[in-house]
Amino acid sequence: MPKPVPRNLAFDDVVIDFAGRRLSRGGREQALEPKAFAVLTLLAGSPGRVVAREEILDAVWGHRHVTQSVLNRIMSVLRQALGEDAQHPRLLRTVHGVGYRFDPPLPMAEADAPRSTTQPLAGPVRTRWPRLAAGAAAALLAATAVAWLLHKDDGAAPDAVPAVPAPPSLAVLPFADLSQAQDQEYLADGLAEEILNQLAQAPALRVVGRTSSFSFKGKNEDLRTIGRKLGVAYLLEGSVRKDGGHLRVTAQLVGAGDGTHLWSKTYARELRGVFAVQEEISRDVAQALSVKLDVARFNRGQGGTTHVEAYERFLRWRSIVMREQFDFEHDRERLQLAREMVALDPQCVLCWDALAGSLNSMAQELRGAQADQLRAEALQVRERIARIAPDSWVARRDRSNALWRQGRRVEAIALAKEIVDSGPPTKERVWDYSYMLYAMGHLQEAVALIEQVRAVEPMALFLSRDLQYDYTAARRYRDAEAEYQRGRQLEGSQLEPDYVAFIRQLAGKRPGGLAQLRELHGRLLKHSKDFDTPFFRDLGAVLDEREAMLALVRKALADEAYGGGYNEASYMWTNVADALGDTDLAMTALRRELEAQGGFKDGAMAQFPYVAFWNAPYSGVRAHPDFKRLLAEAGVVDYWRQTGRWGDGCGPVGADDFQCR
């Protein structure tokens, strides 16, 4: 049973007055609609308990024709009122696939009498800023503090701190029912409310509540007058028309200042499942408006676009990447989408970045002059990004990678970290930096970083795959297995997760016997030409014979064609020898693998091949004398000595030596 809810809860600068149905933060009352306060009461009544979505919908709405987006909007409203960062919540936590949990800080005070919501709260107040906005927030606080210090003694008012730009503001007006029978009012209202609920989840957009915007229903007022009364810059209006079994919905965005039409779209649907149609259209409209108003996730500030069709193509391009679909047909599809993106919006930096990546992916699929031509075009695209957006995080990331290839790893990693710290934890921002950390042996730090991104995008197989590699390298085999099992439910290619699991099972670090090992081997051989080599085919016949498998590794090292090629398949030889516990053989294969990489001998190797150092955790390779020599040749030891930040499990021994384990 839930604990009885006290009349007041007080923590940090927050006071929840349950009897008075009021929430105050920092001494100011936060306006909450009744449903939002009811949800807060339900969650706070059982702190620490996960309350299922269905339970919330039943208790607060009676589950009457309410979709999940309504609850999403309410949670967004509550987080804003509590000063929460949705990406890193401290109080209201989402338990993916289940529901929500209220975790107040401890100790949590209970007051007998309501505190005033117009006076500052007594006692020290701890300000909570979102972690990823800490740099900007600290700068603003510092500017305020300096101004106050400069003027506090002479009685003069401090210089004004530059105001933070107000977020775009929007009201969703009731949709008009233009059906001949005038019998679709419920659908028109439902569409408008569903769109409002979805838009309210965008923290960079101020959306007027339903009560205010629906107060104009049935009134023939001028849009500019409505905008002025509601205090918004934009209005969304629309109409619904039913004709037999067909439905026609029109939505249009209007500038409230002058009544100009900024965007419109018409949807024609067969009216079979009304709620499915309502959800589909509302989701599409909400996304389009977020893009047009530049408050979408990949907005201009993040290098994105305000062109709706370009944005839709970018999301399709990105979905292929996040599902790990890296075969020829999907690479070709990505290249076509990227070319269309940049044609639609030549100022979209992320679109140009996607084009450069797609060109290089296609080049890997091809050979000869055609591949060289694609790589040359990719280089031209990178140069274009540097010209049109030299201060963008994409251009700075490219500079970071260039510094790395010049051997200036300290500078490269510092710049890459700035990029990650200055924006949201997206795969795009984090990817290269996480590889740099991994390359230098900072495995646990890389794990923590990717876990942050996974929290934002838990359904991305791309991130699950990376974590499986990272957990394994950090010798967190149970975590690797748990993530593998979770990742099996995600959409996309399971090829690399299956490979990591195969090697882990070969090393005896995951459950299952010979039958499971053969099943994994068969899946790899069946679904990828990369594994269709004489070495890997022969391996499947001797999975129960350790010495026979090691003999195949030696044969691959002696005959490149048999093994599948130094550049393409030598990592398998390293992994198999390592999993079987032959340290010397694994070390020989590892050296061959790294020396085959471009730039290794002159210190210009990109960060990605460095993963080979840490992807052999089983046999004690890291304590091998030649492993130390390889680290020195690759510049890793120089970085450790310059920064004093040694890789996980590594450290200095005396003045001139070091050891890893």
C-alpha positions as CSV (number, residue, x, y, z in Angstrom):
1,M,0.0,0.0,0.0
2,P,1.2,3.6,-0.6
3,K,2.4,5.5,2.4
4,P,0.0,8.3,3.6
5,V,0.9,11.5,1.8
6,P,1.9,14.3,4.3
7,R,0.4,17.7,4.0
8,N,3.8,19.2,3.0
9,L,7.0,17.9,1.6
10,A,10.1,20.1,1.6
11,F,13.5,19.4,0.0
12,D,16.1,21.6,-1.5
13,D,14.2,24.7,-2.7
14,V,11.0,22.8,-3.3
15,V,7.8,22.7,-1.2
16,I,4.9,20.5,-2.1
17,D,1.7,21.5,-0.3
18,F,-0.6,18.6,-0.8
19,A,-3.5,20.0,1.2
20,G,-3.4,23.3,-0.7
21,R,-2.5,21.6,-4.0
22,R,0.4,23.9,-4.6
23,L,4.0,23.4,-5.6
24,S,6.6,26.1,-5.0
25,R,10.2,26.2,-6.1
26,G,12.7,28.9,-5.1
27,G,10.0,30.7,-3.3
28,R,7.7,31.0,-6.3
29,E,4.5,29.1,-6.9
30,Q,4.6,26.8,-10.0
31,A,1.3,26.7,-11.9
32,L,0.1,23.1,-12.3
33,E,-3.0,21.9,-13.9
34,P,-5.1,19.5,-11.7
35,K,-4.2,16.3,-13.6
36,A,-0.5,17.2,-13.2
37,F,-0.8,17.7,-9.4
38,A,-2.8,14.4,-9.2
39,V,0.0,12.5,-10.9
40,L,2.6,14.2,-8.5
41,T,0.5,13.2,-5.5
42,L,0.3,9.6,-6.7
43,L,4.0,9.3,-7.3
44,A,5.1,11.2,-4.1
45,G,2.7,9.0,-2.1
46,S,5.0,6.0,-2.7
47,P,8.6,7.4,-2.9
48,G,11.0,4.9,-4.4
49,R,8.2,2.7,-5.8
50,V,7.8,2.3,-9.6
51,V,4.2,3.2,-10.5
52,A,3.2,1.6,-13.8
53,R,1.8,3.8,-16.5
54,E,-1.4,1.9,-16.6
55,E,-1.9,2.5,-12.8
56,I,-1.4,6.2,-13.3
57,L,-3.8,6.4,-16.2
58,D,-6.4,4.4,-14.3
59,A,-6.0,6.4,-11.1
60,V,-5.9,9.9,-12.6
61,W,-7.9,9.7,-15.8
62,G,-9.9,6.6,-15.3
63,H,-8.3,5.4,-18.6
64,R,-11.0,7.2,-20.7
65,H,-9.6,7.5,-24.2
66,V,-6.2,8.7,-23.0
67,T,-3.0,8.0,-25.0
68,Q,0.5,7.6,-23.6
69,S,1.4,11.1,-25.0
70,V,-0.9,12.7,-22.5
71,L,1.1,11.2,-19.7
72,N,4.3,12.1,-21.4
73,R,3.2,15.7,-21.5
74,I,2.2,15.7,-17.8
75,M,5.6,14.3,-16.8
76,S,7.3,17.0,-18.9
77,V,5.2,19.7,-17.1
78,L,6.1,18.2,-13.7
79,R,9.8,18.1,-14.5
80,Q,9.8,21.7,-15.6
81,A,8.0,22.7,-12.4
82,L,10.5,20.8,-10.3
83,G,13.5,22.2,-12.1
84,E,14.4,18.8,-13.5
85,D,16.6,18.0,-16.4
86,A,14.7,15.4,-18.5
87,Q,17.9,13.8,-19.7
88,H,19.4,13.5,-16.2
89,P,16.4,13.5,-13.8
90,R,17.0,13.4,-10.0
91,L,13.4,13.3,-8.7
92,L,11.1,12.0,-11.4
93,R,12.7,9.0,-13.0
94,T,11.5,7.1,-16.1
95,V,11.7,3.3,-15.7
96,H,11.7,2.3,-19.4
97,G,8.9,0.0,-20.4
98,V,7.3,0.1,-17.0
99,G,6.4,3.5,-15.6
100,Y,7.8,6.3,-13.3
101,R,9.4,6.6,-9.8
102,F,9.6,9.6,-7.4
103,D,13.0,9.7,-5.7
104,P,13.1,12.7,-3.3
105,P,16.5,13.6,-1.8
106,L,17.1,12.4,1.7
107,P,16.5,13.6,4.3
108,M,13.1,14.8,3.2
109,A,11.4,17.3,5.5
110,E,7.8,17.3,6.3
111,A,6.3,20.6,7.5
112,D,3.1,21.0,9.7
113,A,2.1,24.3,8.3
114,P,2.1,25.5,4.7
115,R,5.0,27.8,3.8
116,S,4.3,31.0,2.0
117,T,4.8,30.7,-1.8
118,T,5.6,34.4,-2.1
119,Q,8.6,34.5,0.4
120,P,12.0,32.8,0.0
121,L,12.2,29.5,1.7
122,A,14.1,29.4,5.0
123,G,17.5,27.7,5.2
124,P,20.1,27.1,2.5
125,V,18.9,26.7,-1.0
126,R,20.8,24.3,-3.3
127,T,20.5,25.3,-7.0
128,R,20.3,22.4,-9.3
129,W,21.4,23.0,-12.9
130,P,21.2,20.4,-15.7
131,R,24.6,18.8,-15.9
132,L,25.0,19.3,-19.6
133,A,24.1,23.0,-19.3
134,A,26.5,23.6,-16.5
135,G,29.0,25.5,-18.6
136,A,26.5,28.1,-19.8
137,A,24.8,28.2,-16.4
138,A,28.1,28.8,-14.5
139,A,29.0,31.5,-17.0
140,L,25.7,33.3,-16.3
141,L,26.0,32.9,-12.5
142,A,29.6,34.2,-12.7
143,A,28.5,37.2,-14.7
144,T,25.8,38.0,-12.1
145,A,28.1,37.5,-9.2
146,V,30.8,39.8,-10.6
147,A,28.3,42.5,-11.4
148,W,27.0,42.3,-7.8
149,L,30.5,42.5,-6.3
150,L,31.4,45.5,-8.4
151,H,28.4,47.5,-7.3
152,K,27.5,46.3,-3.8
153,D,29.6,48.9,-2.0
154,D,28.7,52.0,-3.9
155,G,24.9,51.4,-3.9
156,A,24.7,51.5,-7.6
157,A,22.6,48.9,-9.4
158,P,24.6,46.2,-11.2
159,D,24.8,46.1,-14.9
160,A,22.1,44.1,-16.4
161,V,22.9,40.5,-17.2
162,P,22.1,39.7,-20.8
163,A,18.7,38.1,-20.9
164,V,18.3,34.5,-22.0
165,P,16.2,34.5,-25.2
166,A,12.6,33.5,-24.5
167,P,11.6,30.2,-26.1
168,P,9.2,30.3,-29.1
169,S,5.6,30.3,-27.9
170,L,2.7,28.5,-29.6
171,A,-1.0,27.9,-29.0
172,V,-2.9,25.0,-30.6
173,L,-6.4,26.1,-31.5
174,P,-9.3,23.7,-31.7
175,F,-9.6,22.1,-35.1
176,A,-12.7,22.9,-37.1
177,D,-15.1,20.1,-38.1
178,L,-15.9,20.7,-41.7
179,S,-17.7,17.4,-42.3
180,Q,-21.1,17.7,-43.9
181,A,-22.8,15.9,-41.0
182,Q,-20.9,18.0,-38.4
183,D,-20.3,14.7,-36.4
184,Q,-16.5,14.7,-36.1
185,E,-16.0,17.3,-33.3
186,Y,-14.7,14.6,-31.0
187,L,-12.0,13.8,-33.5
188,A,-11.2,17.4,-34.2
189,D,-10.7,18.1,-30.5
190,G,-8.8,15.0,-30.0
191,L,-6.3,15.8,-32.7
192,A,-5.7,19.3,-31.4
193,E,-5.2,18.0,-27.9
194,E,-2.9,15.2,-29.0
195,I,-0.7,17.6,-30.9
196,L,-0.6,20.0,-27.9
197,N,0.4,17.1,-25.6
198,Q,3.2,16.1,-27.9
199,L,4.5,19.6,-28.5
200,A,4.5,20.3,-24.7
201,Q,7.2,17.7,-24.3
202,A,9.7,20.0,-26.2
203,P,11.5,21.9,-23.4
204,A,12.6,24.7,-25.8
205,L,9.0,25.5,-26.8
206,R,6.3,27.3,-24.6
207,V,2.9,25.8,-25.4
208,V,-0.2,27.4,-24.0
209,G,-2.4,25.0,-22.1
210,R,-5.6,23.5,-23.4
211,T,-8.0,25.5,-21.3
212,S,-6.7,28.8,-22.6
213,S,-6.3,27.8,-26.3
214,F,-9.7,26.0,-26.4
215,S,-11.5,29.0,-24.9
216,F,-11.6,30.4,-28.5
217,K,-13.6,27.4,-29.8
218,G,-16.6,28.5,-31.8
219,K,-15.5,32.2,-31.8
220,N,-14.8,33.9,-35.1
221,E,-11.9,36.1,-33.8
222,D,-9.0,37.3,-35.9
223,L,-5.9,35.2,-35.5
224,R,-3.8,38.2,-34.6
225,T,-6.2,39.1,-31.8
226,I,-6.1,35.5,-30.5
227,G,-2.2,35.6,-30.6
228,R,-2.2,38.9,-28.7
229,K,-4.6,37.7,-26.0
230,L,-2.7,34.4,-25.5
231,G,0.7,36.1,-25.7
232,V,2.1,33.7,-28.3
233,A,4.1,34.2,-31.5
234,Y,2.6,31.3,-33.4
235,L,-0.7,29.6,-33.8
236,L,-1.6,26.2,-35.1
237,E,-5.1,25.9,-36.6
238,G,-6.6,23.1,-38.6
239,S,-9.7,21.3,-39.9
240,V,-11.2,17.8,-40.1
241,R,-13.4,16.7,-42.9
242,K,-15.0,13.2,-43.1
243,D,-16.5,11.9,-46.3
244,G,-17.8,8.4,-46.0
245,G,-14.8,6.2,-45.0
246,H,-12.3,8.8,-45.9
247,L,-10.8,11.5,-43.7
248,R,-9.0,14.7,-44.7
249,V,-7.1,16.7,-42.1
250,T,-5.4,20.0,-42.7
251,A,-3.0,21.7,-40.3
252,Q,-1.3,25.1,-40.8
253,L,1.2,27.1,-38.7
254,V,0.5,30.8,-38.6
255,G,2.6,33.8,-37.4
256,A,0.4,35.5,-34.8
257,G,2.0,38.9,-35.4
258,D,0.9,39.3,-39.0
259,G,-1.2,36.2,-39.8
260,T,1.2,34.9,-42.4
261,H,1.1,31.1,-43.2
262,L,4.5,29.5,-42.4
263,W,3.7,25.8,-42.9
264,S,0.8,23.6,-43.9
265,K,0.1,20.0,-44.7
266,T,-2.9,18.0,-45.7
267,Y,-3.4,14.4,-44.7
268,A,-5.8,12.0,-46.5
269,R,-6.5,8.8,-44.6
270,E,-9.0,5.9,-44.6
271,L,-10.9,6.1,-41.4
272,R,-10.4,2.6,-40.1
273,G,-8.8,3.0,-36.7
274,V,-9.6,6.5,-35.5
275,F,-7.1,6.5,-32.6
276,A,-4.3,5.1,-34.7
277,V,-5.0,7.8,-37.4
278,Q,-5.2,10.5,-34.7
279,E,-1.8,9.4,-33.2
280,E,-0.1,9.2,-36.6
281,I,-1.2,12.6,-37.8
282,S,-0.6,14.4,-34.5
283,R,2.9,12.9,-34.2
284,D,3.7,14.1,-37.7
285,V,2.4,17.6,-37.2
286,A,4.2,17.9,-33.9
287,Q,7.5,16.9,-35.4
288,A,7.0,19.3,-38.4
289,L,6.2,22.2,-36.1
290,S,9.2,21.4,-33.8
291,V,11.4,21.5,-36.9
292,K,9.9,24.8,-38.3
293,L,10.2,26.5,-35.0
294,D,13.7,25.2,-34.5
295,V,13.1,23.4,-31.3
296,A,13.5,19.9,-32.6
297,R,16.2,17.7,-31.2
298,F,18.5,18.3,-34.1
299,N,17.9,22.1,-34.4
300,R,20.1,24.7,-36.0
301,G,22.1,25.1,-32.8
302,Q,23.0,21.4,-33.0
303,G,23.9,21.7,-36.7
304,G,20.5,20.6,-37.8
305,T,17.8,22.0,-40.0
306,T,14.4,23.9,-40.0
307,H,13.5,22.3,-43.4
308,V,10.9,19.6,-42.6
309,E,11.6,17.3,-45.5
310,A,15.4,17.5,-44.9
311,Y,14.8,16.7,-41.2
312,E,12.7,13.7,-42.1
313,R,15.4,12.4,-44.4
314,F,18.0,12.9,-41.7
315,L,16.0,10.9,-39.2
316,R,15.6,8.1,-41.8
317,W,19.4,8.2,-42.4
318,R,20.1,8.1,-38.7
319,S,17.7,5.3,-38.1
320,I,19.7,3.1,-40.5
321,V,22.9,3.9,-38.6
322,M,21.4,3.3,-35.2
323,R,20.1,-0.1,-36.3
324,E,23.5,-1.2,-37.5
325,Q,22.4,-1.8,-41.1
326,F,25.7,-1.4,-42.8
327,D,25.2,-3.6,-45.9
328,F,25.6,-2.4,-49.4
329,E,21.9,-1.6,-50.0
330,H,21.5,0.4,-46.8
331,D,24.8,2.2,-47.5
332,R,23.4,3.2,-50.9
333,E,20.1,4.3,-49.4
334,R,22.0,6.4,-46.8
335,L,24.0,8.1,-49.6
336,Q,20.9,8.9,-51.5
337,L,19.1,10.3,-48.4
338,A,22.2,12.4,-47.6
339,R,22.4,13.9,-51.1
340,E,18.7,14.8,-50.9
341,M,19.2,16.4,-47.5
342,V,22.0,18.8,-48.6
343,A,20.0,19.7,-51.8
344,L,17.0,20.6,-49.6
345,D,19.0,22.6,-47.0
346,P,22.6,23.5,-48.0
347,Q,23.1,25.1,-44.6
348,C,22.4,21.9,-42.6
349,V,25.8,21.0,-41.1
350,L,24.6,17.6,-39.9
351,C,23.3,16.8,-43.4
352,W,26.8,17.5,-44.9
353,D,28.3,15.5,-42.1
354,A,26.0,12.6,-43.0
355,L,26.9,12.9,-46.6
356,A,30.7,12.7,-45.9
357,G,30.1,9.6,-43.7
358,S,27.9,8.0,-46.4
359,L,30.5,8.6,-49.1
360,N,33.2,6.9,-47.0
361,S,30.9,4.0,-46.3
362,M,30.1,3.4,-49.9
363,A,33.9,3.7,-50.7
364,Q,34.5,0.8,-48.3
365,E,31.9,-1.3,-50.3
366,L,33.7,-0.6,-53.6
367,R,37.2,-0.8,-55.0
368,G,39.5,1.0,-57.3
369,A,38.9,4.3,-59.0
370,Q,35.3,4.5,-57.9
371,A,36.2,4.2,-54.3
372,D,38.9,6.8,-54.6
373,Q,36.4,9.2,-56.2
374,L,34.0,8.8,-53.3
375,R,36.7,9.4,-50.7
376,A,37.9,12.5,-52.6
377,E,34.3,13.8,-52.6
378,A,34.0,13.1,-48.8
379,L,37.1,15.1,-48.2
380,Q,35.6,18.0,-50.2
381,V,32.5,17.8,-48.1
382,R,34.6,18.1,-44.9
383,E,36.3,21.1,-46.3
384,R,32.9,22.7,-47.1
385,I,31.8,22.2,-43.5
386,A,34.9,23.9,-42.3
387,R,34.1,26.9,-44.6
388,I,30.4,27.3,-44.0
389,A,30.4,26.5,-40.2
390,P,33.9,26.8,-38.8
391,D,32.6,27.2,-35.2
392,S,30.1,24.4,-35.3
393,W,30.7,21.3,-33.2
394,V,31.0,19.2,-36.3
395,A,33.9,21.4,-37.7
396,R,35.6,21.3,-34.2
397,R,35.2,17.5,-34.1
398,D,36.9,17.3,-37.5
399,R,39.7,19.5,-36.2
400,S,40.0,17.2,-33.1
401,N,40.4,14.2,-35.4
402,A,43.0,16.0,-37.4
403,L,45.0,16.8,-34.3
404,W,44.8,13.1,-33.4
405,R,46.2,12.0,-36.7
406,Q,49.0,14.6,-36.2
407,G,50.0,12.8,-33.0
408,R,48.7,15.7,-30.9
409,R,46.5,13.5,-28.8
410,V,46.4,15.7,-25.6
411,E,45.0,18.6,-27.7
412,A,42.7,16.3,-29.7
413,I,41.1,14.8,-26.5
414,A,40.8,18.1,-24.8
415,L,38.9,19.6,-27.8
416,A,36.7,16.4,-28.2
417,K,35.8,16.7,-24.5
418,E,34.8,20.4,-24.9
419,I,32.4,19.3,-27.7
420,V,30.8,16.6,-25.5
421,D,30.5,18.9,-22.5
422,S,28.9,21.8,-24.5
423,G,25.9,20.0,-25.8
424,P,23.4,17.1,-25.3
425,P,24.8,13.6,-25.1
426,T,23.9,12.4,-28.6
427,K,25.7,9.7,-30.4
428,E,27.0,12.2,-32.9
429,R,28.7,14.3,-30.3
430,V,30.0,11.5,-28.1
431,W,31.1,8.9,-30.7
432,D,34.6,10.1,-31.6
433,Y,35.5,11.2,-28.1
434,S,34.5,7.8,-26.6
435,Y,36.8,6.1,-29.1
436,M,39.7,8.4,-28.0
437,L,39.1,7.5,-24.4
438,Y,38.9,3.8,-25.3
439,A,42.1,4.1,-27.4
440,M,44.0,5.5,-24.4
441,G,42.8,2.7,-22.1
442,H,40.2,4.8,-20.2
443,L,37.7,2.0,-20.4
444,Q,35.5,2.7,-17.5
445,E,35.2,6.4,-18.5
446,A,34.2,5.3,-22.0
447,V,31.6,2.9,-20.5
448,A,30.1,5.7,-18.4
449,L,29.9,8.0,-21.4
450,I,28.1,5.5,-23.6
451,E,25.7,4.6,-20.8
452,Q,24.7,8.3,-20.7
453,V,23.8,8.2,-24.4
454,R,22.0,4.8,-24.0
455,A,19.8,6.4,-21.3
456,V,18.7,8.9,-24.0
457,E,18.3,6.3,-26.8
458,P,17.7,3.0,-25.1
459,M,16.4,1.4,-28.3
460,A,19.6,2.0,-30.4
461,L,21.3,-1.2,-31.2
462,F,24.4,0.8,-32.2
463,L,24.9,1.9,-28.6
464,S,24.1,-1.6,-27.2
465,R,26.8,-3.1,-29.4
466,D,29.4,-0.6,-28.3
467,L,28.6,-1.2,-24.6
468,Q,29.1,-5.0,-25.2
469,Y,32.6,-4.3,-26.5
470,D,33.3,-1.9,-23.7
471,Y,32.1,-4.1,-20.9
472,T,34.1,-7.0,-22.2
473,A,37.3,-4.9,-22.5
474,A,36.7,-3.7,-18.9
475,R,36.3,-7.4,-17.9
476,R,32.7,-6.7,-16.8
477,Y,31.5,-10.0,-18.4
478,R,28.2,-10.2,-16.6
479,D,27.3,-6.6,-17.7
480,A,28.3,-7.6,-21.3
481,E,26.0,-10.6,-21.2
482,A,23.1,-8.6,-19.7
483,E,23.5,-6.0,-22.4
484,Y,23.7,-8.7,-25.1
485,Q,20.5,-10.2,-24.0
486,R,18.8,-6.8,-23.8
487,G,20.2,-5.9,-27.3
488,R,18.7,-9.1,-28.8
489,Q,15.3,-7.4,-28.5
490,L,16.4,-4.4,-30.5
491,E,15.9,-3.8,-34.2
492,G,18.9,-4.1,-36.5
493,S,21.9,-6.3,-37.4
494,Q,22.9,-8.6,-34.5
495,L,26.2,-9.5,-36.3
496,E,28.7,-7.8,-34.1
497,P,26.9,-8.5,-30.8
498,D,26.9,-12.2,-31.8
499,Y,30.6,-12.0,-32.6
500,V,31.4,-10.5,-29.2
501,A,29.3,-13.1,-27.5
502,F,30.9,-15.9,-29.6
503,I,34.4,-14.9,-28.4
504,R,33.3,-14.4,-24.9
505,Q,31.8,-17.9,-24.9
506,L,35.0,-19.3,-26.5
507,A,36.8,-17.8,-23.5
508,G,34.4,-19.5,-21.0
509,K,32.9,-16.2,-19.8
510,R,29.3,-16.7,-20.7
511,P,26.7,-19.4,-20.1
512,G,26.1,-22.2,-22.6
513,G,28.0,-25.1,-24.0
514,L,29.3,-26.4,-27.4
515,A,25.8,-26.3,-29.0
516,Q,25.4,-22.6,-28.3
517,L,28.9,-21.9,-29.5
518,R,28.2,-23.7,-32.8
519,E,24.9,-21.9,-33.1
520,L,26.7,-18.5,-32.8
521,H,29.4,-19.6,-35.3
522,G,26.7,-20.7,-37.8
523,R,24.8,-17.3,-37.5
524,L,28.0,-15.4,-38.2
525,L,29.0,-17.5,-41.1
526,K,25.5,-17.3,-42.6
527,H,24.8,-13.6,-42.3
528,S,28.1,-12.0,-43.2
529,K,30.6,-12.3,-46.0
530,D,33.2,-10.9,-43.7
531,F,33.2,-14.2,-41.8
532,D,33.2,-16.4,-45.0
533,T,36.9,-17.1,-44.9
534,P,38.7,-20.5,-45.0
535,F,40.0,-19.8,-41.4
536,F,36.6,-19.1,-39.9
537,R,34.8,-21.9,-41.8
538,D,37.4,-24.4,-40.6
539,L,37.1,-23.1,-37.1
540,G,33.5,-24.3,-36.9
541,A,34.6,-27.9,-37.4
542,V,37.0,-27.9,-34.4
543,L,35.2,-25.7,-31.8
544,D,35.7,-28.5,-29.2
545,E,39.5,-28.9,-29.9
546,R,41.6,-26.1,-28.4
547,E,44.9,-27.1,-30.0
548,A,43.2,-27.5,-33.4
549,M,41.8,-24.0,-33.2
550,L,45.2,-22.6,-32.2
551,A,46.8,-24.4,-35.2
552,L,44.3,-22.6,-37.5
553,V,45.4,-19.2,-36.0
554,R,49.0,-20.1,-36.8
555,K,48.0,-21.1,-40.3
556,A,46.2,-17.8,-40.8
557,L,49.3,-15.9,-39.6
558,A,51.4,-17.8,-42.1
559,D,49.0,-17.5,-45.0
560,E,47.1,-14.2,-45.3
561,A,44.8,-15.5,-48.0
562,Y,43.7,-18.4,-45.8
563,G,43.1,-16.1,-42.8
564,G,41.0,-13.6,-44.8
565,G,43.6,-10.7,-45.0
566,Y,45.5,-8.7,-42.5
567,N,43.4,-5.6,-42.8
568,E,40.0,-7.4,-43.0
569,A,40.2,-10.4,-40.6
570,S,43.3,-10.4,-38.5
571,Y,41.3,-9.2,-35.5
572,M,39.7,-12.6,-35.5
573,W,43.0,-14.4,-35.1
574,T,43.9,-12.1,-32.1
575,N,40.5,-12.7,-30.5
576,V,40.5,-16.5,-30.9
577,A,44.1,-16.9,-29.6
578,D,43.3,-14.6,-26.7
579,A,40.0,-16.4,-25.8
580,L,41.9,-19.7,-25.8
581,G,44.5,-18.4,-23.4
582,D,47.6,-18.5,-25.7
583,T,49.2,-15.2,-24.8
584,D,52.2,-15.4,-27.0
585,L,50.1,-16.3,-30.1
586,A,47.6,-13.6,-29.3
587,M,50.4,-11.0,-29.0
588,T,51.9,-12.1,-32.3
589,A,48.4,-11.7,-34.0
590,L,47.8,-8.4,-32.3
591,R,51.1,-6.9,-33.6
592,R,50.3,-8.1,-37.1
593,E,46.8,-6.6,-36.8
594,L,48.1,-3.2,-35.7
595,E,51.0,-3.0,-38.1
596,A,48.5,-3.6,-41.0
597,Q,46.7,-0.4,-40.1
598,G,47.4,2.8,-42.0
599,G,49.4,5.3,-40.1
600,F,50.6,3.0,-37.4
601,K,54.3,3.2,-38.2
602,D,54.3,7.0,-38.5
603,G,52.0,7.8,-35.6
604,A,49.1,9.0,-37.8
605,M,46.7,6.1,-37.1
606,A,43.1,7.1,-36.4
607,Q,41.7,6.4,-33.0
608,F,39.4,3.5,-34.1
609,P,42.1,0.8,-34.7
610,Y,43.4,1.4,-31.2
611,V,40.5,-0.6,-29.9
612,A,42.6,-3.7,-30.7
613,F,44.8,-3.0,-27.7
614,W,41.9,-3.5,-25.3
615,N,39.7,-6.0,-27.1
616,A,41.9,-8.9,-25.9
617,P,41.1,-9.1,-22.2
618,Y,41.2,-12.8,-21.6
619,S,44.8,-14.3,-21.8
620,G,46.9,-11.7,-20.0
621,V,48.1,-10.0,-23.2
622,R,48.2,-6.6,-21.4
623,A,51.0,-7.9,-19.1
624,H,53.1,-9.2,-22.1
625,P,56.4,-7.3,-22.7
626,D,55.6,-6.9,-26.4
627,F,52.3,-5.3,-25.4
628,K,54.2,-2.6,-23.6
629,R,56.4,-2.1,-26.7
630,L,53.3,-1.7,-28.9
631,L,51.8,0.9,-26.6
632,A,55.0,2.9,-26.8
633,E,55.2,2.6,-30.6
634,A,51.6,3.8,-30.9
635,G,52.1,6.9,-28.7
636,V,49.9,5.7,-25.9
637,V,52.6,5.8,-23.3
638,D,53.6,9.3,-24.3
639,Y,50.1,10.5,-23.7
640,W,49.9,8.8,-20.3
641,R,53.2,10.4,-19.2
642,Q,52.2,13.9,-20.5
643,T,48.8,13.8,-18.8
644,G,49.5,11.6,-15.8
645,R,46.3,9.8,-16.7
646,W,47.2,6.1,-17.1
647,G,44.9,3.6,-18.7
648,D,42.8,1.3,-16.6
649,G,44.9,-1.3,-15.0
650,C,48.2,0.4,-16.0
651,G,50.6,2.5,-14.0
652,P,54.2,3.7,-13.8
653,V,56.9,1.5,-12.3
654,G,59.8,3.7,-11.2
655,A,60.9,6.6,-13.4
656,D,61.2,4.9,-16.7
657,D,58.9,1.8,-16.7
658,F,55.3,0.9,-16.5
659,Q,53.1,-2.2,-16.2
660,C,49.6,-3.2,-17.3
661,R,47.5,-6.1,-16.1
